[in-house]
């Protein structure tokens, strides 16, 4: 189960970064397409504010947080704690 948590955590963290990158690229490309349309009509370049609905930002942070928690959960605990609880007999 530990390896599954590590792999799933890493995949979720990388996918959140990939989703964020795709979102930024799509916003820049769509803005450039609209600006090119204005330029082809002979009009001066207008600054168009990019509208961001904010849902992708929440999704990226949520996936990254869940991936981080799973990644941390995939590593074993403190080995010293296991050694002290393993031998409970009295040695005389």
Secondary structure, 3 states (H helix, E strand, C coil): CHHHHHHHHHHHHHHHHHHHHHHHHHHHHHHHHHHHHHHHCCCCCCCCCCCCCCHHHHHHHHHHHHHHHHHHHCCCCCHHHHHHHHCCCCCC
